[in-house]
Amino acid sequence: DSGIVSVVFRELTNADESHQAFFKALLEEHLPHAKAAGLDTDNADFGNPTAIVIEDFGTTGLTGPVDQWGDTHFSDFWRRHGKSHKSGTSRGRHGLGKLVFSCSSKLGAFFGSTVRSGNDGPHLMGQCVLNLRKVGEKNYKPHGFYSDILETGDESGLQIPLKNTDFVSEFHKQFQLERENKPGLSIAIPFPLEDLSVPKMIEIGIINYFFPILTGQLELKFNDVEVNAATLRGLVEQYAKDGIHDADARFNFIEAASLQMKNGACAEIKDTQWGSDGKLSEAVFEQSDLETLREKFKVGEIVGLKLPIQISHKTKGRLISHFHVFVQRPEGLSKGEDFYVRNGLAVPKERRFGDRKSLGALVANETEVAGFLGDAENAAHSSWSGVAEKLKRNYRSSENTLRAIRYSLVQFHDLLAQAVEEEDEEALLDVLWVEAEKAKSGVKNKRDKQPPPPGIDIPKPKPRPFRIEQSTGGFALRPTDFAKDDLPVTCTITAAYDRLRGDPFGKHSKFDFDFTSKSNVVMSLHKVVLQDTGKNWIKVEIIEPDFHLEVDGFDQNRDLVVKAEIGG
């Protein structure tokens, strides 16, 4: 791919008689299968057929031979399920994205026509994804195809694109495709679900793809509504105001970050070993440089940093790549946000800023680090996991490398924020609260706190040698600044899914997760000895100062609460 990618979404309605007849002939043989699979085919009104068409431009189309198996984009899209050969800066990685198309149709079917640069004409096929079903006396598997069949050769029986060029031309006409001879892929979804409205699609497009839109990598068009770098700000208020807060501050920040990367204006760390302990510390900066960055941050300027990262690939060897982190504390910001972007694709559940009232962005565009992070993503591309199957298969020390990358942004922010004192009028509200009327009258409230009597020397509590860091789908036990003489120490960690009422730890169910049996929850221990486990607790002994324990695989749609105590 090169240049700007444009994706067009178009609704087709108000069909004439020829369109009605074409739809009926196209899907007539499919209807008994959809009905046998449990779909409500009565909702498909062939008297008023509807469709959603999605076309991309500025792309390569589905490349690779169309009449043979192979590790190509064409085979991956049409003939593989749950597997992809994408790597490097490619966005989709799991071979599951195309399921969205069939799931968006009331009949569980979609069609695709692709044109490749320098190739001969469009290649049209269709696919349905249904439940196991019986039609007549024959049982059918979930996946079915609208295609021709290869009749000769070693791969006889393979599904191949339609050879009838007159029919393909009529298909393009009836679905109003603008493909012509432009490389790319056109998708047609017949009888889309009702909730696939244009306003909803615009909202989702803005919220999830604002970064590549603002930086000039992507343009979207929904019927006549164009979403690009010039129109984005005006469309947020109309379509996505509930999903994007402080839009001007956010977009100004991203545009400034993009400009700094383009102009090479970021500060740069040369030491490739900075992340070996998983930390970005003051030691890798010249003190004068760090003070300059802190001063810029203090006065509200955007501060960018280019970081090298050492990646150990099992076949390619040791690779050095780079990524960028940016932070800013703009005036008047109501809520802090941090963004994690892999080659223009936002990873929405990677959030580390908590209540920090700043903006932050981690941007990984170089091939090696983008490939690494892509292999760390879950199927929904919403978070990174240190125990992802592709990551373990392709890289050495992948957990340590991912930890260094994913925490570098918040660590960079905290290094700069050390010199900034921020006044928060509500910070101690729960501690120093009084009712307004009573405060004016001088009447003390029962919640008023009295300072301790003078002369009492209150000893400082002994620091715990560990802390809990929560992440999407898991948590980690990590060291604090403490004396090595405190080791070894025993620690008991208890976890549960949060509840609206009652004690979540007391109401834990083994059906949520169970540490004592095989489940999706995976533990990774380093210089920590596992002593015992219960259904929702782990008892470990910490034996060295540079320990860590990571636990991943929890339900990302539920809030996890974790506590850690010495002993147990």
Secondary structure, DSSP 8 states (H G I E B T S, - for coil): --S-EEEEEEEE-S--HHHHHHHHHHHTTTHHHHHHTT--GGG--TTS--EEEEEEESS--S-S-SSS--SSHHHHHHH-SS-----TT-S--SS-TTHHHHHTBTTSEEEEEEE-TT-SS-EEEEEEE--SEEETTEEE-SEEEESEE--SSTTTT-EE----HHHHHHHHHHTT---TT-SEEEEEEESB-TT--HHHHHHHHHHHHHHHHHTTSEEEEETTEEESTTTHHHHHHHH-TTT-SSHHHHHHHHHHHHHHHHHT-SEE---TTTTTTS---GGGS-HHHHHHHHHHHHTT--EEEEEEEEEEETTTEEEEEEEEEEEE--TT-SS-EEEEEETTEE-TT----TT--SEEEEEE-SHHHHHHHHHHB-TTSS-B-TT-HHHHHHEESHHHHHHHHHHHHHHHHHHHHTT-----TTTTTTTS---HHHHHHT---TT------TT---------SEEEEEETTEEEEEE-S--GGG-SEEEEEEEEE--SSS-TTTT--TTT--TTS-SS-EEEEESEEEEEE-SSEEEEEE-STT-EEEEE---TTS-EEEEEEE--
